Amino acid sequence: MNRSEKLQHALRVAGHRMTPQRLAICDVLAASDDHPTPYVVYERVRVQVPTVSVATVYNTLGALRDLGAIVEIGLGRSEAHYEPNLAPHANLICLQCGRISDFEGLPMLQMASQIETSSGFDIKNTRIDVYGVCRECQGADDRVSG
């Protein structure tokens, strides 16, 4: 099952009807690698399904979040961002531009595996947020000051 199908399956199992709008929302989330906000999801879905409403996007994102199919990342100063990547990884969050990037790698997987093995804890999701300044913003700072 691909990522979009997993999202669709979660909604169906919970009793949600799969409308063209919900299918498009699942497709957009599955194709996203940039942790979109609800409004960004809305804009992307609207290209495929012009009849989608902002309320449908918010309601579907909320349902998927409540089902554990996506993760909501709240940054406090802006709208929440959403990601369907539930594999162990760290979110690298730029304090200047707000961009969120995933850092995945063997150490993250090993850490999750070690926690499960040593504690007997059944991990369903892992979230590590790392705050700093991305390369692009560091470069912009260098250009401004230099």
DSSP file (Angstrom, degrees, kcal/mol; ACC not computed):
  #  RESIDUE AA STRUCTURE BP1 BP2  ACC     N-H-->O    O-->H-N    N-H-->O    O-->H-N    TCO  KAPPA ALPHA  PHI   PSI    X-CA   Y-CA   Z-CA
    1    1 A M              0   0    0      0, 0.0     2,-0.0     0, 0.0     0, 0.0   0.000 360.0 360.0 360.0 128.9    0.0    0.0    0.0
    2    2 A N     >  -     0   0    0      1,-0.1     4,-2.1     4,-0.0     5,-0.2  -0.274 360.0 -94.6 -79.8 175.4    1.4    3.4   -0.9
    3    3 A R  H  > S+     0   0    0      1,-0.2     4,-2.0     2,-0.2     5,-0.2   0.887 124.5  49.3 -60.4 -43.2    1.2    6.4    1.4
    4    4 A S  H  > S+     0   0    0      1,-0.2     4,-2.6     2,-0.2    -1,-0.2   0.917 110.6  50.8 -63.0 -43.0   -2.0    7.8   -0.1
    5    5 A E  H  > S+     0   0    0      1,-0.2     4,-2.7     2,-0.2    -1,-0.2   0.865 107.8  53.5 -63.4 -35.7   -3.7    4.4    0.1
    6    6 A K  H  X S+     0   0    0     -4,-2.1     4,-2.2     2,-0.2    -1,-0.2   0.907 110.1  47.1 -65.0 -41.3   -2.7    4.2    3.8
    7    7 A L  H  X S+     0   0    0     -4,-2.0     4,-1.9     2,-0.2    -2,-0.2   0.929 113.6  48.0 -64.7 -44.6   -4.3    7.5    4.5
    8    8 A Q  H  X S+     0   0    0     -4,-2.6     4,-2.7     1,-0.2    -2,-0.2   0.912 110.4  52.3 -61.0 -43.2   -7.4    6.6    2.5
    9    9 A H  H  X S+     0   0    0     -4,-2.7     4,-2.9     1,-0.2     5,-0.2   0.910 106.6  53.1 -60.2 -44.0   -7.6    3.2    4.4
   10   10 A A  H  X S+     0   0    0     -4,-2.2     4,-1.4     1,-0.2    -1,-0.2   0.913 111.7  45.8 -59.2 -43.0   -7.4    5.0    7.8
   11   11 A L  H  <>S+     0   0    0     -4,-1.9     5,-2.8     2,-0.2    -2,-0.2   0.923 113.4  48.8 -66.0 -44.1  -10.3    7.2    6.8
   12   12 A R  H ><5S+     0   0    0     -4,-2.7     3,-2.0     1,-0.2    -2,-0.2   0.929 109.0  52.0 -61.9 -46.1  -12.4    4.3    5.5
   13   13 A V  H 3<5S+     0   0    0     -4,-2.9    -1,-0.2     1,-0.3    -2,-0.2   0.842 107.5  53.8 -60.5 -33.3  -11.8    2.2    8.5
   14   14 A A  T 3<5S-     0   0    0     -4,-1.4    -1,-0.3    -5,-0.2    -2,-0.2   0.447 125.9-103.2 -81.7   0.5  -12.9    5.1   10.7
   15   15 A G  T < 5S+     0   0    0     -3,-2.0     2,-0.3     1,-0.3    -3,-0.2   0.584  70.9 146.2  92.7  10.7  -16.2    5.2    8.7
   16   16 A H      < -     0   0    0     -5,-2.8    -1,-0.3    -6,-0.2     2,-0.3  -0.650  49.3-123.1 -83.0 136.6  -15.4    8.3    6.5
   17   17 A R        -     0   0    0     -2,-0.3     2,-1.2     1,-0.1     5,-0.1  -0.579  22.8-123.6 -75.4 138.0  -16.8    8.3    3.0
   18   18 A M        +     0   0    0     -2,-0.3    -1,-0.1     4,-0.1   -10,-0.0  -0.705  38.6 177.5 -89.7  95.3  -14.1    8.7    0.3
   19   19 A T     >  -     0   0    0     -2,-1.2     4,-2.6     1,-0.1     5,-0.2  -0.451  46.4-103.6 -86.7 164.8  -15.2   11.7   -1.6
   20   20 A P  H  > S+     0   0    0      0, 0.0     4,-2.2     0, 0.0     5,-0.2   0.868 124.0  54.1 -56.5 -34.9  -13.1   13.2   -4.5
   21   21 A Q  H  > S+     0   0    0      2,-0.2     4,-2.3     1,-0.2     5,-0.1   0.936 109.7  44.7 -65.6 -46.3  -12.0   15.9   -2.1
   22   22 A R  H  > S+     0   0    0      2,-0.2     4,-2.4     1,-0.2    -1,-0.2   0.891 112.1  52.7 -66.6 -38.9  -10.8   13.5    0.5
   23   23 A L  H  X S+     0   0    0     -4,-2.6     4,-2.3     1,-0.2    -1,-0.2   0.930 111.0  47.3 -59.9 -44.3   -9.0   11.4   -2.1
   24   24 A A  H  X S+     0   0    0     -4,-2.2     4,-2.8    -5,-0.2    -2,-0.2   0.880 109.6  53.1 -66.2 -38.1   -7.2   14.5   -3.4
   25   25 A I  H  X S+     0   0    0     -4,-2.3     4,-2.6     2,-0.2     5,-0.2   0.925 110.2  48.1 -62.3 -44.0   -6.3   15.5    0.1
   26   26 A C  H  X S+     0   0    0     -4,-2.4     4,-2.5     2,-0.2    -2,-0.2   0.915 112.5  49.1 -61.6 -43.3   -4.7   12.1    0.7
   27   27 A D  H  X S+     0   0    0     -4,-2.3     4,-1.9     2,-0.2    -2,-0.2   0.919 111.7  48.4 -62.6 -44.4   -2.9   12.3   -2.6
   28   28 A V  H  X S+     0   0    0     -4,-2.8     4,-0.8     2,-0.2    -2,-0.2   0.926 113.3  47.1 -64.0 -45.0   -1.5   15.8   -1.9
   29   29 A L  H >< S+     0   0    0     -4,-2.6     3,-0.8     1,-0.2    -1,-0.2   0.926 111.5  51.1 -61.7 -44.0   -0.4   14.8    1.6
   30   30 A A  H 3< S+     0   0    0     -4,-2.5    -1,-0.2     1,-0.3    -2,-0.2   0.842 112.7  45.9 -63.5 -33.5    1.3   11.6    0.3
   31   31 A A  H 3< S+     0   0    0     -4,-1.9     2,-0.3    -5,-0.2    -1,-0.3   0.572  93.5 102.4 -85.2  -9.6    3.1   13.6   -2.4
   32   32 A S    <<  +     0   0    0     -4,-0.8     3,-0.0    -3,-0.8    -3,-0.0  -0.559  33.7 167.5 -81.9 134.9    4.2   16.3    0.0
   33   33 A D  S    S+     0   0    0     -2,-0.3    69,-0.3    50,-0.1    -1,-0.1   0.131  70.4  70.7-122.1  16.8    7.7   16.4    1.4
   34   34 A D  S    S-     0   0    0     67,-0.1    66,-0.3    48,-0.1    49,-0.1   0.201 100.9-114.9-122.1  16.1    7.5   19.9    2.8
   35   35 A H        -     0   0    0     -6,-0.1    48,-0.2     1,-0.1    65,-0.1   0.960  43.6-147.9  52.4  65.9    5.1   19.6    5.8
   36   36 A P        -     0   0    0      0, 0.0    46,-2.3     0, 0.0    -1,-0.1  -0.214   4.5-125.4 -70.2 154.0    2.3   21.7    4.3
   37   37 A T     >  -     0   0    0     44,-0.2     4,-2.4     1,-0.1     5,-0.2  -0.445  36.4-100.2 -81.9 166.3   -0.1   23.9    6.3
   38   38 A P  H  > S+     0   0    0      0, 0.0     4,-2.7     0, 0.0     5,-0.1   0.893 124.9  52.4 -56.5 -38.9   -3.8   23.4    5.8
   39   39 A Y  H  > S+     0   0    0      2,-0.2     4,-2.6     1,-0.2     5,-0.2   0.894 108.3  49.7 -67.3 -37.9   -4.0   26.4    3.4
   40   40 A V  H  > S+     0   0    0      2,-0.2     4,-2.3     1,-0.2    -1,-0.2   0.917 111.3  49.6 -64.8 -42.5   -1.2   25.0    1.3
   41   41 A V  H  X S+     0   0    0     -4,-2.4     4,-2.8     1,-0.2     5,-0.3   0.939 110.9  50.9 -59.1 -46.0   -3.0   21.6    1.2
   42   42 A Y  H  X S+     0   0    0     -4,-2.7     4,-2.6     1,-0.2    -2,-0.2   0.928 109.7  49.0 -56.8 -48.1   -6.2   23.5    0.2
   43   43 A E  H  X S+     0   0    0     -4,-2.6     4,-0.8     1,-0.2    -1,-0.2   0.893 114.2  45.7 -61.3 -40.7   -4.4   25.4   -2.6
   44   44 A R  H  X S+     0   0    0     -4,-2.3     4,-0.7     1,-0.2     3,-0.5   0.898 114.8  46.6 -70.8 -40.5   -2.8   22.1   -4.0
   45   45 A V  H >X S+     0   0    0     -4,-2.8     4,-3.3     1,-0.2     3,-1.0   0.884 103.0  64.1 -68.3 -37.9   -6.1   20.2   -3.8
   46   46 A R  H 3< S+     0   0    0     -4,-2.6    -1,-0.2     1,-0.3    -2,-0.2   0.775  94.6  60.8 -59.3 -27.5   -8.1   23.0   -5.4
   47   47 A V  H 3< S+     0   0    0     -4,-0.8    -1,-0.3    -3,-0.5    -2,-0.2   0.891 116.7  31.3 -64.3 -39.2   -6.0   22.5   -8.6
   48   48 A Q  H << S+     0   0    0     -3,-1.0    -2,-0.2    -4,-0.7    -1,-0.2   0.859 135.7  24.7 -85.7 -39.9   -7.4   19.0   -8.8
   49   49 A V    ><  -     0   0    0     -4,-3.3     3,-2.1     1,-0.1    -1,-0.3  -0.816  64.1-173.5-131.6  89.3  -10.8   19.5   -7.3
   50   50 A P  T 3  S+     0   0    0      0, 0.0    -4,-0.1     0, 0.0    -1,-0.1   0.690  81.5  64.7 -59.5 -18.7  -12.0   23.1   -7.6
   51   51 A T  T 3  S+     0   0    0      2,-0.1    -5,-0.1    -5,-0.0   -30,-0.1   0.473  73.9 119.0 -85.1  -0.9  -15.0   22.3   -5.4
   52   52 A V    <   -     0   0    0     -3,-2.1     2,-0.3    -7,-0.1     3,-0.0  -0.345  53.2-146.7 -65.7 145.0  -13.0   21.6   -2.3
   53   53 A S     >  -     0   0    0      1,-0.1     4,-1.7    -2,-0.0     5,-0.1  -0.784  21.5-121.4-109.7 157.8  -13.6   23.9    0.7
   54   54 A V  H  > S+     0   0    0     -2,-0.3     4,-2.6     1,-0.2     5,-0.2   0.886 115.1  57.1 -61.1 -38.7  -11.2   25.0    3.4
   55   55 A A  H  > S+     0   0    0      1,-0.2     4,-2.9     2,-0.2     5,-0.2   0.892 103.7  52.3 -60.8 -40.5  -13.4   23.4    6.0
   56   56 A T  H  > S+     0   0    0      2,-0.2     4,-2.5     1,-0.2     5,-0.2   0.907 110.1  48.9 -62.4 -41.2  -13.2   20.0    4.2
   57   57 A V  H  X S+     0   0    0     -4,-1.7     4,-2.8     2,-0.2     5,-0.2   0.960 113.9  44.9 -63.0 -51.2   -9.4   20.3    4.3
   58   58 A Y  H  X S+     0   0    0     -4,-2.6     4,-2.5     1,-0.2    -2,-0.2   0.920 115.2  48.1 -59.3 -44.8   -9.3   21.2    8.0
   59   59 A N  H  X S+     0   0    0     -4,-2.9     4,-2.2     2,-0.2    -1,-0.2   0.898 113.6  46.5 -64.4 -40.8  -11.8   18.5    8.9
   60   60 A T  H  X S+     0   0    0     -4,-2.5     4,-2.7    -5,-0.2     5,-0.2   0.915 112.8  49.1 -69.1 -42.6   -9.9   15.8    6.9
   61   61 A L  H  X S+     0   0    0     -4,-2.8     4,-2.5    -5,-0.2    -2,-0.2   0.915 112.1  49.9 -61.5 -41.8   -6.6   16.8    8.4
   62   62 A G  H  X S+     0   0    0     -4,-2.5     4,-2.7    -5,-0.2    -2,-0.2   0.903 111.2  48.3 -63.0 -41.6   -8.1   16.7   11.9
   63   63 A A  H  X S+     0   0    0     -4,-2.2     4,-1.9     2,-0.2    -2,-0.2   0.935 112.7  47.6 -64.1 -46.3   -9.5   13.3   11.3
   64   64 A L  H  <>S+     0   0    0     -4,-2.7     5,-2.4     2,-0.2     6,-1.0   0.891 113.2  49.3 -62.7 -39.3   -6.2   11.9    9.9
   65   65 A R  H ><5S+     0   0    0     -4,-2.5     3,-1.5    -5,-0.2    -2,-0.2   0.947 110.8  49.0 -63.1 -48.8   -4.4   13.5   12.9
   66   66 A D  H 3<5S+     0   0    0     -4,-2.7    -1,-0.2     1,-0.3    -2,-0.2   0.804 109.8  52.8 -62.9 -29.0   -6.8   12.0   15.4
   67   67 A L  T 3<5S-     0   0    0     -4,-1.9    -1,-0.3    -5,-0.2    -2,-0.2   0.541 114.3-118.6 -81.5  -7.6   -6.5    8.6   13.7
   68   68 A G  T < 5S+     0   0    0     -3,-1.5    -3,-0.2    -4,-0.4    -2,-0.1   0.650  82.1 120.0  78.8  15.6   -2.7    8.8   14.0
   69   69 A A  S   <S+     0   0    0     -5,-2.4     2,-0.3    -6,-0.2    -4,-0.2   0.717  78.3  21.4 -85.9 -22.1   -2.2    8.7   10.2
   70   70 A I  S    S-     0   0    0     -6,-1.0     2,-0.4    -9,-0.1    -2,-0.2  -0.923  77.4-124.6-137.2 164.6   -0.5   12.1   10.1
   71   71 A V  E     -A   83   0A   0     12,-2.9    12,-1.9    -2,-0.3     2,-0.5  -0.928  14.7-143.1-113.9 134.9    1.4   14.2   12.6
   72   72 A E  E     -A   82   0A   0     -2,-0.4     2,-0.6    10,-0.2    10,-0.2  -0.847  11.6-161.5 -95.5 129.0    0.5   17.8   13.3
   73   73 A I  E     -A   81   0A   0      8,-3.4     8,-2.6    -2,-0.5     2,-0.5  -0.940   4.8-163.5-112.9 111.3    3.5   20.1   14.0
   74   74 A G        -     0   0    0     -2,-0.6     6,-0.1     6,-0.2     5,-0.1  -0.830  12.0-176.6 -96.4 127.2    2.6   23.2   15.8
   75   75 A L        -     0   0    0     -2,-0.5     2,-1.7     3,-0.4    -1,-0.1   0.404  32.8-134.0-102.8   1.2    5.1   26.0   15.7
   76   76 A G  S    S+     0   0    0      2,-0.3     4,-0.1     1,-0.2    -1,-0.1  -0.199  95.3  60.1  80.7 -48.9    3.3   28.4   17.9
   77   77 A R  S    S+     0   0    0     -2,-1.7     2,-0.3     2,-0.1    -1,-0.2   0.530 112.4  21.4 -93.2  -5.6    3.7   31.5   15.7
   78   78 A S  S    S-     0   0    0      1,-0.1    -3,-0.4    20,-0.0    -2,-0.3  -0.846  98.7 -56.2-147.2-179.1    2.0   30.2   12.6
   79   79 A E        -     0   0    0     -2,-0.3    -4,-0.3     1,-0.1    -1,-0.1  -0.195  65.6 -93.0 -58.9 155.6   -0.5   27.6   11.4
   80   80 A A        -     0   0    0     -6,-0.1     2,-0.3    -5,-0.1    -6,-0.2  -0.336  36.6-141.3 -66.0 153.9    0.1   24.0   12.1
   81   81 A H  E     -A   73   0A   0     -8,-2.6    -8,-3.4   -44,-0.2     2,-0.4  -0.852  12.7-146.8-114.3 154.5    2.0   21.9    9.5
   82   82 A Y  E     -A   72   0A   0    -46,-2.3   -10,-0.2    -2,-0.3   -48,-0.1  -0.942  14.4-178.7-127.4 145.9    1.2   18.3    8.7
   83   83 A E  E     -A   71   0A   0    -12,-1.9   -12,-2.9    -2,-0.4   -53,-0.1  -0.997  22.1-159.3-143.1 139.9    3.2   15.3    7.6
   84   84 A P        +     0   0    0      0, 0.0     2,-1.0     0, 0.0    -1,-0.1   0.462  63.5 110.1 -91.7  -1.3    2.3   11.8    6.7
   85   85 A N        +     0   0    0      1,-0.2     4,-0.1   -14,-0.1   -15,-0.0  -0.643  34.0 166.8 -80.1 104.7    5.9   10.5    7.4
   86   86 A L        +     0   0    0     -2,-1.0    40,-0.4   -17,-0.1    -1,-0.2   0.418  38.4 112.4 -98.7  -0.1    5.5    8.3   10.6
   87   87 A A  S    S-     0   0    0      1,-0.1     2,-0.1    38,-0.1    39,-0.1  -0.395  87.8 -82.6 -68.6 150.6    8.9    6.7   10.3
   88   88 A P  S    S+     0   0    0      0, 0.0    17,-0.4     0, 0.0     2,-0.3  -0.353  77.5 129.1 -57.3 124.6   11.4    7.6   13.0
   89   89 A H        -     0   0    0     37,-0.4    39,-0.8    15,-0.1     2,-0.4  -0.970  53.3-109.7-164.1 169.0   13.0   10.9   12.0
   90   90 A A  E     -Bc 103 128B   0     13,-2.4    13,-2.7    -2,-0.3     2,-0.6  -0.879  22.5-134.5-108.4 144.5   13.8   14.4   13.2
   91   91 A N  E     -Bc 102 129B   0     37,-3.4    39,-3.4    -2,-0.4     2,-0.8  -0.888  14.0-152.4 -96.0 120.1   12.1   17.6   12.0
   92   92 A L  E     -Bc 101 130B   0      9,-3.5     9,-2.3    -2,-0.6     2,-0.6  -0.849  16.8-166.8 -93.6 112.6   14.7   20.3   11.4
   93   93 A I  E     -Bc 100 131B   0     37,-3.2    39,-2.2    -2,-0.8     2,-0.4  -0.896  13.4-140.5-111.9 118.1   12.8   23.5   11.9
   94   94 A C  E  >  - c   0 132B   0      5,-2.6     4,-1.2    -2,-0.6    39,-0.2  -0.624   2.7-155.1 -78.8 126.5   14.3   26.8   10.8
   95   95 A L  T  4 S+     0   0    0     37,-3.5    38,-0.2    -2,-0.4    -1,-0.1   0.638  90.7  45.8 -75.1 -14.8   13.7   29.6   13.3
   96   96 A Q  T  4 S+     0   0    0     36,-0.4    -1,-0.1     3,-0.1    37,-0.1   0.907 128.4  15.9 -94.1 -52.1   14.0   32.3   10.5
   97   97 A C  T  4 S-     0   0    0      2,-0.1    -2,-0.1    37,-0.0    36,-0.1   0.608  92.5-126.3-101.2 -12.8   11.9   31.0    7.6
   98   98 A G     <  +     0   0    0     -4,-1.2    -3,-0.1     1,-0.3   -20,-0.0   0.480  52.5 155.6  82.7   1.9    9.8   28.3    9.3
   99   99 A R        -     0   0    0     -6,-0.1    -5,-2.6     1,-0.0     2,-0.5  -0.341  30.1-152.1 -63.5 142.6   10.8   25.6    6.8
  100  100 A I  E     +B   93   0B   0    -66,-0.3     2,-0.3    -7,-0.2    -7,-0.2  -0.980  15.6 180.0-119.8 124.0   10.6   22.1    8.2
  101  101 A S  E     -B   92   0B   0     -9,-2.3    -9,-3.5    -2,-0.5     2,-0.4  -0.910  24.6-122.5-120.7 149.9   12.9   19.4    6.7
  102  102 A D  E     -B   91   0B   0     -2,-0.3     2,-0.5   -69,-0.3   -11,-0.2  -0.724  14.7-161.1 -90.2 140.1   13.1   15.7    7.7
  103  103 A F  E     +B   90   0B   0    -13,-2.7   -13,-2.4    -2,-0.4     2,-0.3  -0.966  21.1 171.0-117.6 112.2   16.3   14.2    8.8
  104  104 A E        +     0   0    0     -2,-0.5     2,-0.3   -15,-0.2   -15,-0.1  -0.875  10.4 127.0-118.1 152.1   16.2   10.4    8.5
  105  105 A G    >>  -     0   0    0    -17,-0.4     4,-1.6    -2,-0.3     3,-0.7  -0.961  67.4 -75.4 174.4 173.2   18.9    8.0    8.9
  106  106 A L  H 3> S+     0   0    0     -2,-0.3     4,-3.1     1,-0.2     5,-0.3   0.856 119.1  60.0 -56.5 -41.3   20.1    4.8   10.5
  107  107 A P  H 3> S+     0   0    0      0, 0.0     4,-2.4     0, 0.0    -1,-0.2   0.889 105.3  49.8 -58.3 -36.8   20.8    6.5   14.0
  108  108 A M  H <> S+     0   0    0     -3,-0.7     4,-2.1     2,-0.2    -2,-0.2   0.928 113.7  44.9 -66.2 -44.0   17.1    7.4   14.2
  109  109 A L  H  X S+     0   0    0     -4,-1.6     4,-2.4     1,-0.2    -1,-0.2   0.903 113.7  50.2 -65.5 -41.2   15.9    3.9   13.4
  110  110 A Q  H  X S+     0   0    0     -4,-3.1     4,-2.8     2,-0.2    -2,-0.2   0.898 109.3  51.5 -64.4 -40.4   18.5    2.4   15.7
  111  111 A M  H  X S+     0   0    0     -4,-2.4     4,-2.4    -5,-0.3    -2,-0.2   0.938 111.5  46.3 -62.9 -46.7   17.4    4.6   18.6
  112  112 A A  H  X S+     0   0    0     -4,-2.1     4,-2.2     1,-0.2    -2,-0.2   0.916 114.4  48.4 -61.8 -43.0   13.8    3.7   18.2
  113  113 A S  H  X S+     0   0    0     -4,-2.4     4,-2.6     1,-0.2    -2,-0.2   0.905 111.1  50.1 -63.9 -42.0   14.6    0.0   17.9
  114  114 A Q  H  X S+     0   0    0     -4,-2.8     4,-2.8     2,-0.2     5,-0.3   0.893 109.6  51.0 -65.1 -40.2   16.8    0.2   21.0
  115  115 A I  H  X S+     0   0    0     -4,-2.4     4,-2.1     2,-0.2     6,-0.6   0.934 112.4  46.6 -62.3 -45.6   14.1    1.9   23.0
  116  116 A E  H  X S+     0   0    0     -4,-2.2     4,-2.0    -5,-0.2    -2,-0.2   0.929 115.6  45.9 -62.1 -45.1   11.6   -0.7   22.0
  117  117 A T  H  < S+     0   0    0     -4,-2.6    -2,-0.2     1,-0.2    -1,-0.2   0.930 118.7  38.9 -65.7 -47.2   14.0   -3.6   22.8
  118  118 A S  H  < S+     0   0    0     -4,-2.8    -1,-0.2    -5,-0.2    -2,-0.2   0.792 128.5  29.7 -78.9 -27.2   15.2   -2.3   26.2
  119  119 A S  H  < S-     0   0    0     -4,-2.1    -3,-0.2    -5,-0.3    -2,-0.2   0.647  92.4-129.2-106.2 -17.2   12.0   -0.9   27.5
  120  120 A G     <  +     0   0    0     -4,-2.0     2,-0.4    -5,-0.4    -4,-0.2   0.579  56.8 150.6  75.5   8.4    9.4   -3.1   25.9
  121  121 A F        -     0   0    0     -6,-0.6     2,-1.1    -5,-0.1    -1,-0.3  -0.610  46.7-136.4 -78.0 128.7    7.6    0.0   24.8
  122  122 A D        -     0   0    0     -2,-0.4     2,-0.3    -3,-0.1    -1,-0.1  -0.736  22.5-149.5 -88.9  96.9    5.6   -0.4   21.6
  123  123 A I        +     0   0    0     -2,-1.1     3,-0.1   -11,-0.2    -7,-0.0  -0.500  25.7 171.8 -73.4 127.4    6.5    2.8   19.7
  124  124 A K  S    S+     0   0    0      1,-0.4     2,-0.3    -2,-0.3    -1,-0.2   0.675  70.5   2.9-102.4 -28.2    3.8    4.0   17.4
  125  125 A N        -     0   0    0      2,-0.0     2,-0.4   -38,-0.0    -1,-0.4  -0.983  59.4-154.9-158.8 147.2    5.3    7.4   16.4
  126  126 A T        -     0   0    0    -40,-0.4     2,-0.4    -2,-0.3   -37,-0.4  -0.993  11.9-178.2-128.1 134.6    8.5    9.2   17.1
  127  127 A R        +     0   0    0     -2,-0.4     2,-0.5   -39,-0.1   -37,-0.1  -0.953   7.7 170.0-139.0 119.3    8.9   13.0   17.0
  128  128 A I  E     -c   90   0B   0    -39,-0.8   -37,-3.4    -2,-0.4     2,-0.5  -0.991  15.5-160.9-125.0 121.5   12.1   14.9   17.5
  129  129 A D  E     -c   91   0B   0     -2,-0.5     2,-0.5   -39,-0.2   -37,-0.2  -0.905   4.2-169.1-106.0 126.3   12.1   18.6   16.7
  130  130 A V  E     -c   92   0B   0    -39,-3.4   -37,-3.2    -2,-0.5     2,-0.4  -0.966   8.8-155.9-116.5 120.6   15.4   20.3   16.2
  131  131 A Y  E     +c   93   0B   0     -2,-0.5     2,-0.3   -39,-0.2   -37,-0.2  -0.792  37.7 103.0-102.2 138.0   15.4   24.1   16.0
  132  132 A G  E     -c   94   0B   0    -39,-2.2   -37,-3.5    -2,-0.4     2,-0.5  -0.883  69.0 -60.9-175.4-153.9   18.0   26.1   14.3
  133  133 A V        -     0   0    0     -2,-0.3   -39,-0.1   -39,-0.2   -40,-0.0  -0.981  47.0-130.5-123.1 124.8   18.8   28.1   11.1
  134  134 A C     >  -     0   0    0     -2,-0.5     4,-2.3     1,-0.1     5,-0.2  -0.164  26.8-105.7 -69.6 165.2   18.7   26.4    7.7
  135  135 A R  H  > S+     0   0    0      1,-0.2     4,-2.7     2,-0.2     5,-0.2   0.882 118.8  55.2 -58.6 -41.1   21.6   26.7    5.2
  136  136 A E  H  > S+     0   0    0      1,-0.2     4,-2.0     2,-0.2    -1,-0.2   0.926 111.1  43.4 -61.7 -44.6   19.5   29.0    3.0
  137  137 A C  H  > S+     0   0    0      2,-0.2     4,-2.3     1,-0.2    -1,-0.2   0.857 111.9  53.8 -70.5 -34.2   18.9   31.5    5.8
  138  138 A Q  H  X S+     0   0    0     -4,-2.3     4,-2.1     2,-0.2    -2,-0.2   0.920 110.0  48.4 -62.5 -42.2   22.5   31.2    6.9
  139  139 A G  H  X S+     0   0    0     -4,-2.7     4,-2.1     1,-0.2    -2,-0.2   0.876 109.7  51.8 -64.3 -38.3   23.6   32.1    3.4
  140  140 A A  H  X S+     0   0    0     -4,-2.0     4,-2.1     2,-0.2    -1,-0.2   0.890 108.9  51.0 -65.7 -38.9   21.1   35.0    3.3
  141  141 A D  H  X S+     0   0    0     -4,-2.3     4,-2.5     1,-0.2     5,-0.2   0.901 109.4  50.7 -63.5 -40.6   22.6   36.3    6.6
  142  142 A D  H  X S+     0   0    0     -4,-2.1     4,-1.8     1,-0.2    -2,-0.2   0.900 110.7  48.9 -63.6 -40.6   26.1   36.1    5.1
  143  143 A R  H  < S+     0   0    0     -4,-2.1    -1,-0.2     2,-0.2    -2,-0.2   0.872 113.4  46.9 -68.0 -36.2   25.0   38.0    2.1
  144  144 A V  H  < S+     0   0    0     -4,-2.1    -2,-0.2     1,-0.2    -1,-0.2   0.914 120.1  37.1 -71.7 -42.7   23.3   40.8    4.2
  145  145 A S  H  <        0   0    0     -4,-2.5    -2,-0.2     1,-0.2    -1,-0.2   0.689 360.0 360.0 -84.0 -17.6   26.2   41.2    6.6
  146  146 A G     <        0   0    0     -4,-1.8    -1,-0.2    -5,-0.2    -2,-0.2   0.435 360.0 360.0-100.9 360.0   29.0   40.7    4.0
